[in-house]
Amino acid sequence: MKQQFADAGIRIQAYNLSFNESFTDDEIDRGFEMAKALGAEFITASATLKSAQRVAPFADTHKYRVAMHNHANVKDPNEFATPESFAAALAMSKYFVINLDIGHFTAANYDAVAYLQQHHDTIVSLHLKDRKRDQGANLPWGEGDTPIKPVLQLLKTKQYDIPANIEYEYKGEDTVAEVKRCFEYAKAASA
């Protein structure tokens, strides 16, 4: 399957598989096999600390990176939402890395720019969205508190090789038009 995508000029950066505590060992193992068959560079996972503990030995066996994706629920100690939860995951496996969602990180009242500067070597992917601080809503880009432009400028200035992906989550009129709007915002912010 990997070759079919390559022949079509398609590069698969990541395979999303959000492991949870109900996954069997066979399901976890199969997830790694699917990601490799697609030629994905890594797996992204909206997981929990408990499920990450189960996934760690599989990441080690397969020698395959899993990028933990954060959310903003800082009240649940099992969620990836804080710098400490990322640190706990990174300690579980040398194949665990970070898929930093800067919108959720901002909503959880953390500084995405500072975190990116300090941990860029463990971040393999960024999700871009705009949210208000203090668990605020997803908003059209430029209306929230997320430092989208400073993050994109940091990637450019420091030449961090970290893909930044649009994650469209706010309520808009036309999805295609809104994603185009996000893309234009990102392009201008990166200039």
N, C-alpha and C positions, 0 to 999 in steps of 0.2 A: 504494500500500500504506500509506503514511504516514497518509492520510486515514481508512482503515479502522480503524486503531488509535485515532486521535483520536476518531472517531465512537463508538467503544466505550469511550471514557474512559480509554484506556491511554496513558501517557506512557512512551516508550522512552528511558531515560537513556543506555544504552550498548549498543554492538554489540561482542561479543567476537570478535576475529579475531587469533589468536596467530601472527603472521607468523614464518616461519622461512626459513632460507637457501635452501631448495629452491623457494620460491615464484617463479614467473615474473613478469615485469613485468605481464603481462595479469592474473594472479591478484591481484597487489597492487592494481592499478587497479580491478578488479572488486569487491574488498573495500570500497573507498571508495564505489563506486556502490551497493552493497547497504546499507551503513550509512545513506547519505543517503536511499535509497528507503524505509527503515524509519522515518526521522525521528529516528534516534538523535542525541543531542547530541555524542557522540564515540565513538571506537573504543577499547576496552581491548585491550591486547596483552601477553601473556606472551611476550616476544620476547628477542632477544639484541642486543648492541651492533652486531654485524655486520649482522644483518637490519634493525636500525633505520637504519643508514646507507643501505640500499637503499630503505627506506620514506620517508625524509625528503623526497626530491624529490616524491613523490606527495602527501604531506601538504601541501607548499607549493603544488603545482599545484591541488589540490582545495580549499585553504584550509580544511582540516578537521583537528580536533584528534585526536591519538592519545595515549592515556594508557598509559604504560609501567608494567607491573605487576612488582613485585619478588618474588624468592624469597630463600631463605636461603643459597644456595651461594656463599659468599664466596671459595672457592678457585678458581673459574672466572672469570677476568677478562672473559670474554665475557658473563657473566650480569648481569642487573640485580639486585644484592644489596646494594650499598653506596651511601652518599650520593654518592660519586665517580662511580659508574656512572650515577646519575640526572643528575648535572651534565653528564656527557658527552653524554647523550641530549638534554638541554635545549639544549645548544649546537649540535646538528645542525639543528634546525628550530624556528622560533617557534611552530609548531603542536604540538610535543611537550609533553606535560604528564605528570603523575604520577597513577597509581592506587596509592596506598600501602597495602600489605598489612601492617598493624601486627603481626600474628602472626609473619610471616616476618622482619620487621624486628627484632623482639625476639629471635627465635631466632638471628639473625645478630649479636646483641649490640649493637644500636643502640637509641637512645632515641627512640621514636615521638613522645612528647610534645614533646620539644625540636625534632625535625625538623619536626613539624607547625607549631609556633610560628614557626620560621624560614622555612618554605617554603609556607605555606598558600596563597599566591597562585598557586602552580604545581600544587597538588593539586586534582584535580577529583572524586576518588572515593576512599573508604576501604574496604578489606576488613577486616572484624573477625573475628578468631579468637583463641583462646588457645593459646599455646605456651610451653614452657620456653625459657630462654636456652640458649646453647651448643649450638645445633642440636637442641634438645629436641623432644619429641613434641607433637602436637596433643592438647589435653585439653579436657574439658568446661569451659565458661566459669567462671572463678573459681578454677580449680585450677592454672593456669599463671602465667607471669610477665608476660604482655602487659598493659599498662596500659589496659585497655578503659575502665574508669570514668574515669580522668583524661583520656583522649582525648575521650570523649563530653562530659565536663564542659567541656573546653576549647572544643569546638565550640559548646556552649551559651553559655558565658560571653563568648567573643569574637564570637559570632554569625557564625562562618565558614559560608558556604553550601556545605558539602561533604557530599554524601550518604555515609552510613555503611551499608554492606551486610553482612549476615550471610553469612559464608562457612563453611558447616558442613563440617568435615573430620575431626573426631575420630570414633572408633568408639563409637556408641551403640546402644541396643537398638531404638528405633523412630525413624526419621528425622523424621517429622512431630512427634512429641513432643519430640525434641531441638531442632529448629528453634524450636518454641514456647518451649522453655526458654531458648534464646539470646535470643529476642525479649523475653521477660520480664526477663531479666538486663539487656539493653540499655535497656529502658524504665525499670527501677529506677535504673540507673547514670546515666541522663539527667535524672532528677528533681531 
